[in-house]
Amino acid sequence: MKSVPVTRLSNDDLVCELKQSVAHDRTHTARQVALIAEVERRRLYAPAGYPSMFTFCVGELHLPEDAAYKRIQVARVARRHPAVLTALAEGRVDEAGHDLLRQVQDLLGHEVPHSDLAEVFVRALKAYATLLAKQKHAATEHPRVPRRQKPGSRHISAHVKRVVRKRDKGQCTYVNDAGHRCEARSDLEYDHAIEFARGGEATASNIRLRCRAHNQYAAERTYGAAFMQHKREQTADARGASVTAT
C-alpha cells in the first residue's frame, strides 16, 4: 500500500506513525544485534573470507564503521547478559546513554558549553582511553620499579606488558609465510611464544602481542581445533554459570 506523504498526515497520525517507526527500529536493531552476536559466536566471518566480525560487518554487510563497531560491542555484552537485548528493544539503552551524557555535562559545568557535544565526547573518550590503556597495558606516566618475577608464574607483570607493547609497537606480531604482518591493533592479547604449559616463562623475551584471532589460531595449531573449541565452550559455560549465580 502506498504511504501517505508526511505533509498530508494529521497531527495525531503524524505523531502516531513516528512512534511506531521508532518502536519498529528498536526491535529491528535488537534483532540485528542478536544475529551479529550469533554469527560472531560461530565465527562465520572466517569462511566468508574476513578476519574479524568488524571487517565482515563493514565489507559484507556494508555497515558504516562506527555503526559496525557499536553493534558488535553491544552484541558481545548481550551474549553475556541477554537482558540487554530487551532493554535495547525497549529503548532503555539509549535512555541510559542520554542520562550519562547529561550527567557529564552537569559535572563539566561552565568548562564546556552544553551545546558543544563534540568537546564533551572528546574529553570522555580521552579519559576512557587512559583508563583502558591502564587496565589493558599497565600504561602509566610513573611506573614503579619492577619486581622480580617468580619462577613458574603465569602472571604477566605490568613492567613486562609495557616493554612488550613498546617493542611490538602496539600491533599483532603474527607474520604469514609471505612476510605479511597482521595489522591488527585492537583485541590484542599478551601471548606466550613458548606456551606456559610447555615451560614458557612470562618474560619480555617470551611474551608477544597477538590479536585474538591469531592467538587462537596459534593455539589451534598447537593443541588442535577441537581441543580449543572445547576450551572455549567450557569458558562460556563458566561465565554463564557465574552470571546466573549473581
N, C-alpha and C positions, 0 to 999 in steps of 0.2 A: 504494500500500500504506500502511495506517495505521501511523504510527510508534508505537513503544512508549514509554509515559511514562518520563521520565528516572529517576523514582524506582524503577522496576522493572528497570532495567538492572543487570547485574552490574558489578563494579568494572572488569574488563577491557574490557567492552563500552562502559562509560561513557567511559573514557579514550580508547579507540579512536575512538569517534564524535566526541568533542571534537577530536581531532587531525585527523580527516577534515574536519570542519566548518571549522576554521581554515585548512587547506590549500585547501579549496574557495573560501573567502572571499578568500584571497590571489590565487588565479588569476583569480577574478571581478573583483577590484579592478584587477589588471594589465590585463585586457581592457578594462575601463571606461575606464581612463586612456588606453589606446591609441585608443579610439573618440573620446574627448574631444579628443585631440591632432589627429586627422584632421578632425573637424568644425571645429575652430578653423582648421586649415590651409586648408580650403576656404571658410572664413568663412560657413558655412551659418547662423550665428546671425542674420546680417543679413536674408536673405529671410524668416526666421521672425519678424521684427519686433523683434529685440533688438540693442542697440548693441554688445554685447560677449559673449564666451563666458561670462563670470561671470553676467551677467544672464540669459543663456539657461539656464545650469545651475540657477539659482535659480527663475526664472519658469516655464520649460518642463519641466525635469526634476524640479523641486521638491526639489532638494538643499538641505540647510542651508547657510547662507553659509560657515561655517567649512569644511565638507566640500568645497564647490564650489571655494573658494579653494585648498585644499591639492591637490586633484586636478588643477586647472589648472596649478599651479606644477610639479607632478611631470610632467604631460603635456608641458609646454614643455621641460623638461630631457630627457625621453625622446625628443623629436623630434630633439634634437641628439646624444643618447647612448642609442641603443636598448637597450643592455645594462641600463639602469635598469629596464626592464620585467621582465627576467629576475630581477633582484635583488628587485624588488617581489613577484613571484610566489613567490619562494623565501623571502620574509620577511626578507631581509638588510637592506632599507631600515629596517624597524622596529628591528632589532638595532643598526644604526648609530646611530639616534636615541637608543636606550636607553643605549648606551655613552657618547655625548656628554653625556647628562643626568647620568650617574654621575660623569663627569669634572668637570663644572661643580660638582656638589655637593661633591666632594672638594676642589676648589680653594677653594670658599667656606668650608669647614671649619665652625667654630662660629658664623660670622656669620649663617647661616641653618640652622635645623634641617632634617635630611634629610626630615622629614615635610611640611615646608612647600613643596610643589611650586609653589604659586601664586607665592610670592615669588621662587623661582628663575627661573620663566618671565618674570616682570615685569622682573627685573634683566637677563636675557638679551635680552629684546626692547628694552629701553632702550638697551643697548649696541649692538645690531644696528641700531636706528633711527638712532642717532647716526652709525654708520659709513656707512649707506646715504645719509643726508642729506648727508654729506660727499662721498661718491663721486658722487652724482647732481646735487646742487645747490651743491656747494662750500661747504656750511654750516660756519661756524667762529665761535668766540667772539672770535678775534683775527685779523681779516682783514688781509692785507698791503696796502700802498699799491699801487693798480692800476697796471700798466704800460701804456704807450702801445700801442694796438692797431696792428698792422702793416696798412697798406692792402692790400686784396685777400686777406686771410687768412680762411679759413673757420672757424678755431678760435674758439670762444666762450669768452672768458676767465671766470675764477672771479668776478671783480667783476661782469661783465655778468649772469651767472647769478643772483647774489644780488640784484641790482637788479630783474631781471625777475621772479623768484619773489616778491619782496615786493610789487612793483607789481601783479602779476596775482593776488595773494592765493593762490598755490598751486593755481590752478584753471584748467582749459582755458578759453581765451578765445573759442572759437567761438560765434557768435550766429546763430541762424537768421533767416529773413525775418520771423518773427512777434515777434522780440526775445527769444526764449528762449536763455539762455546755457547751454552744456553744463556739467553739474555734476560732471564727472569730476575727481577729484583724484589718480588713480593712472594709471600708464603715461603720465606726462606727458613731453613732449619739447620741446626748445628749437627753435623753427621760425622760419625767415626769412620775414618778411612779404613782402618783395620777394626772390624766390628768388636764391640765391647765383649760380646760373648766369646770372642776368639782371642781375648787378651789385650785388645786395643785400649790405650790409656786416653784420658780426657785432657790431653796436652795440646798446645797450639799446633805442634807439628803433625798431630794425628786427627785434628778436628778441621772440618772444611764446611763451607756453606753450600747447601744444596736446596733447590726448590723442592717442594713436597713431592711433585711428580717424579723427579729424578732420584729423590731419596727412596721412594717406594720402588722405583724401577731397579735401583741397585740392590735393594733388599730382596726383590723377587728373583733377581739373577743369582743371588747367593743362597737363599733358602727355598726358592720355588714360589710360583704364583699362588698355588693352592694354600700353602702354609701361611703366606702373608694375608690372603683373603680371610682365612680362619681367624688370624690375629686381629684383623680389623673388625670382624663381626663380634669377637669377644669384647673388644674395647667399646664398641657401640652398645652392646648389651649391658656392659657395666655402667656406662653413662646413663642409659635408660633406667636402670635399677636405682641409681643414685638420685635421679630426678624424681622418680616415684616415691622414694623414701622421704624426700624433703617436702 
